Amino acid sequence: MKSYRKELWFETPSRRAFINITRQVTACLGESGVAEGLVLVNAMHITASVFINDDESGLHHDYEKWLEALAPHEPVSQYNHNQTGEDNADAHLKRQVMGREVVVAVTAGKLDFGPWEQIFYGEFDGRRRKRVLVKIIGDYRQRPALVSIALQRGRGPPMPALRDCIRLQERKPAALPRAHPQSKASLWSGL
């Protein structure tokens, strides 16, 4: 199993923003060499979020309106947290609603998304540097091909267990025998 870690850094000029980071995460996946596994993407700050949704400006506007209605920035005096000298209590609440991280399956070296899904960084208290962690775990790309090439080039006999795995991988599945229609009852009666 392979493990990969990278930090993506963001500094938005505005207090709130939604940034599509799908390309950066896809680039990390390419660097990792993982073909089958999982990608974790999480905001490493308590006033930022990572989430999955559609990259559509109307939806982003709706998020902005909805989140501001749930946790308005002003008046800042409405929040106990802001009595500590900060003015970002609303950003903490917005992050809680939008979530800290996403996990995406990796299949055949690609992010295994549903239709229209994209990964976003949500900023709720911007104008300073913040980071997002990308952690990828899984199996290497092309491992079976490398083993096959080594065997074809005659680089020594593989270990018996590895040789058996390779044989199983190269063997085509046998056709299953057709069951007689009346045999179904006898199969289930033994359970």
SULDARA-V168872 format. One record per helix or strand of 3 or more residues. SS is the DSSP state (h for helix, s for strand). FROM is the first residue (numbers start at 0). TO is the last residue. If there is no record, write none. Layout:
ss = (SS:SS)
from = (FROM:FROM)
to = (TO:TO)
//
This chain:
ss = (s:s:h:s:s:h:h:h:h:s:s:s:h:h:h)
from = (1:16:21:33:47:56:75:80:88:100:117:129:142:159:182)
to = (9:19:31:42:52:69:77:83:97:106:122:139:151:169:188)
//
